[in-house]
Amino acid sequence: MPASRPAENRPPRCPSHRDTGPMPAARTAPLFRARWAALLAVAAGLAGWLAFPTPGVWPLAFASVAGLSLAVDRRRSRTGAWLGLLYGAAFFCPLLHWTGVYVGAAPWLILAIAEAGFFAGLGALLPVVQRLPGAPAWVAAAWVLQEALRDRLPFGGFPWGRLAFSQASSPLRWFAALGGAPLVSFAVALAGALLALAARAGWAMRWRWAAVAAAGALAVPMLGGLLSWPLGPAPDGQGRTAVVALVQGSVPDRGLAFEDRAREVLDNHVAQTEKLAAEIAAGTAPKPDLVVWPENSSDVDPFTDRAAFAEIDAVVKRLGVPVLVGAILDGPGADHRRNAGILWSPTSGPGAQYIKRHPVPFGEYIPLRSLAEKVTSAAKLVDRDMVAGTGDGLLRGGPFPIGDVICFEVAYDSLVRSSVAAGAQLLVVQTNNATFGHTAETYQQLAMSRLRAVESGRTVLQVATTGVSAVIGPDGGIRQRSGALFTPAVLDASIPLRSTDTLATRVGAVPEYVLAALAVAAFGAAVWRVRRRRPTDTPQLDPTDEEMVNT
């Protein structure tokens, strides 16, 4: 009888395909070679872009998260970082293309790559937390952490492209009423991470685990749909209602040139408001309780220009109802200006003001101006820096308390939430989209306004100089909207006023802080597990695999 060979020299036995549960994470190699992982990361980024308007195919957000998770799975963190950067570039370059329509490619690409850098960090983090038990939850928390950082850094952050903002038409939007946009992003990422887990289990022919993970991914949007029953707003008849009118006056020129004809922008909004007044007098339109003009509807400061003041005051008196006027105000000093919403009374004239609290860096003011002007001459177009306002965004003194945010401020959780917490019964988003032409920007912004309606339980009025203007119900549904862009329009609607706060308003930023902290804790736990592993526990993988696990 031949002597038995040493155990270390025995050929490996063929693996069994029985469904014995998931293979230990540290003993498996990546599914793909680096080149295929790179292609998958790019495809996942493009899928994420397509989840946003337009076209707004919201389920693609799940596929996007799943694709990035699979691309970085079981890889070195440094490899995950460049895969995350590829993902971010493929996502942000098309998503933010509208930023360069009139100012050139340089600002657009700089912004897109800067935002993609946050995904490099996410790509480095995911391979670490995906080795932990319960990985989908940690992956979802890591997405929230990435968005929390990107929402704040640098120069106050740029929240565009958050997973939550792709879900305005999705049942997942109802998570916003519980924990705001961060909880919606968590839900989207959780569903995507479960899809990735199902794909990997299926690849390993562990069908039971694949079925369980796929069912979990499907359960997330189903749970969102079920939340609409207890969280849905009361019918309009249960509570106070009001009639509002939105005036979209349009601009004489597309792009940046409209600012050179500021008087015509004001004239356009006055003309549409006079038309509304005539229809009210004729009985063909209801008399509103409030009329809303968009951001920049008066690029002429009515407090320094007597003709502009007289023009606005006359049309407001003819209407006989308050008008929320969007105006650019001079000062303080000769080198600054302010972006304001002015509640104009037909009896007492201009009253309460809201000054935009988060001017857009490089759009409304130029940080590092000397450096920025060397990068692009477009920086010189912003010749006066916008000064930030203060306060909670609540306008008092009108027919009801109004929460006002201006343009990109709708993307910032705290700015919207502060006015609702202070007592706003209605939210207004005044915006000017003339500088972005016929692009997806206005539709992406509309999706944010829809999510804010669910989050706050309030009607949201988005009123734009060039469109899209819309009346959004507390359930996030669009009740009325303007048609073609760069076309004057007037909308009027009866809308519900609400004073009951959602759970999201009451808890504020707590869900975001908790989820971000969980991501940090998961990373720490994963590092601790690696460091305590004995050398003899290190997996022996094929040394020819260039992407083998290296902890």
HUPE-V484314 format. One line per field, one symbol per residue. ss: DSSP state (2 for helix, 1 for strand, 0 for the rest). psi: psi as a letter, one per 20 degrees, with the letter a starting at -180 (. if undefined). A space follows every 10 residues. Layout:
ss = ???
psi = ???
//
This chain:
ss = 0000002220 0000000000 0000222000 0002222222 2222222222 0000000002 2222222222 2200002222 2222222222 2222202222 0000222222 2222222222 2222222220 0000222222 2222222222 0000000000 0022220000 2222222222 2222222222 2222222222 2220002222 2222222222 2222222222 2000000000 1111111100 0000222222 2222222222 2222222222 2200000001 1110000100 0000022222 2222222220 0111111111 0000011111 1111100011 1111100000 1000100022 2222202222 2000110000 0001100000 0111112222 2022222222 2000011111 1002220000 2222222222 2222220001 1111000001 1100000111 1000000011 1111110000 0022222002 2222222222 2222222222 2200222000 0000000000 0
psi = pqqqqqhiiq qqqpqqjqnj rqqphijqrq hqrghhhghh gghhghhggi iqqqilnhhi hghgggghgh hipkrqhhgh ghhhgggggh ghghhjhhij gijrhghghg gghghhhhhg gghhhghghi iqqkghhhgg hhgggghggh ihqrkirnjq jqhhiikhjq iihihhigja hhhggggghg gghhgggggg hhhjknhghg ggghhghhhg hghghhihgh iqqqqhinaq rqpqpponia qhqrbiihhi lhhhgghghg ghhhgghhhg hijiqqprhq ppqrqjhnip oiiiohgggh gghghghhgj qqpoppqpqq rprijrrqoq ppooqihibp dqqpppimqo pigiqoqlgh ghhhgpihhi hnipqppqaa ajjporiaiq ppppqodihi ioghhghghg hijpiqppop qojhijbmai ghhhhhhghg hhgggikqpp oopqgjqpqq pprijiqohq qrdqqkpqqp qqqpqqpqip qrhghhicjg gggghhhhgg hgghgggghg hipqhiipqo roiioikqpn .
//
